[in-house]
Amino acid sequence: MAVLAAAAVGVLALRGAGARKVDTLAEAFSVLERSMAAGAPWLPQGSTWGEAFERLKGAGVEADWSKMGETLKAYEAFRYGGRPDPVEGKEEVTGLAMKIQRGVLGHGPKRKSV
């Protein structure tokens, strides 16, 4: 019974995370960062976003990695170049966050040392 309760709580948490609306790319990357900490703990601490994306791609996480690369460039231009926070690409980033978060329940990428 306790296992079923834990699974139900996990599913509800995922639904809540998926339903969370983000308005900016910065918010989307924040959601992604939390999902990676929970769903991909095998990623090395202190990795750059580019390194993390390469490791996720190598682990078999499906995403439009070309689009994610473009989105990352726009995000870095915001973070380090003083450009306005873009809104384009936030759906791809939050979608990737949800795929990684599902790994917590065993449906995402295998946890491995990279």
C-alpha positions in Angstrom: 0.0 0.0 0.0 2.8 2.4 0.9 4.4 1.8 -2.6 1.1 2.7 -4.3 0.8 5.8 -2.2 4.4 6.8 -3.1 3.7 6.2 -6.8 0.5 8.3 -6.7 2.4 11.1 -5.0 5.1 10.9 -7.7 2.5 11.0 -10.5 0.8 14.0 -9.0 4.1 15.8 -8.6 4.9 15.2 -12.3 1.5 16.5 -13.3 2.0 19.6 -11.3 5.5 20.1 -12.7 4.1 19.7 -16.2 1.3 22.0 -15.6 3.6 24.8 -14.3 3.5 27.6 -16.8 6.8 29.3 -17.5 6.8 32.8 -19.0 10.5 33.1 -19.9 13.4 31.0 -21.0 15.2 31.7 -17.7 12.3 30.1 -15.8 12.3 27.1 -18.2 16.0 26.5 -17.6 15.4 26.8 -13.8 12.8 24.0 -14.1 15.2 22.0 -16.2 17.9 22.4 -13.6 15.7 21.0 -10.9 14.6 18.1 -13.1 18.2 17.2 -13.8 19.0 17.2 -10.1 16.1 14.8 -9.4 16.0 12.7 -12.6 19.6 12.6 -13.7 21.7 12.6 -10.6 24.5 10.9 -12.6 25.2 14.2 -14.4 28.4 15.8 -12.9 27.9 18.8 -10.6 29.1 22.0 -12.2 28.6 20.9 -15.8 27.9 23.6 -18.4 24.5 23.4 -20.1 26.3 22.3 -23.3 28.1 19.5 -21.5 24.8 18.4 -19.8 23.0 18.3 -23.1 25.8 16.2 -24.7 25.6 13.7 -21.8 21.8 13.6 -21.9 21.9 13.0 -25.7 24.5 10.3 -25.2 22.3 8.7 -22.5 19.5 8.4 -25.1 17.2 11.2 -24.0 15.2 12.1 -27.0 14.9 15.8 -27.8 15.3 18.0 -30.8 18.9 18.6 -30.0 19.4 21.0 -32.9 16.6 23.2 -31.5 18.0 22.8 -28.0 21.3 24.1 -29.2 19.7 27.2 -30.7 17.7 27.7 -27.6 20.9 27.4 -25.4 22.6 30.1 -27.6 19.7 32.5 -27.0 19.7 31.7 -23.3 23.5 32.3 -23.0 23.1 35.6 -24.9 20.6 36.6 -22.3 22.7 35.4 -19.3 26.1 36.6 -20.4 25.5 39.1 -23.2 22.9 41.4 -21.7 20.1 40.5 -24.2 16.5 40.4 -23.2 15.2 37.1 -21.8 13.8 35.4 -24.8 10.5 33.5 -24.7 11.2 31.3 -27.8 12.3 27.8 -27.0 10.8 27.5 -23.5 8.4 24.7 -24.6 11.4 22.6 -25.7 13.3 23.2 -22.5 10.3 22.4 -20.3 9.5 19.3 -22.4 13.1 18.1 -21.9 12.7 18.7 -18.1 9.6 16.6 -18.1 11.3 13.7 -19.9 14.2 13.8 -17.4 11.8 14.1 -14.4 10.0 10.9 -15.6 13.3 9.2 -15.1 12.6 9.4 -11.3 9.8 6.9 -11.8 11.9 4.6 -14.0 10.6 5.6 -17.3 13.4 8.0 -18.4 17.0 7.5 -19.2 18.9 4.8 -17.3 21.0 6.2 -14.5 24.6 5.7 -15.3 28.0 7.0 -14.6 29.1 9.3 -17.4 
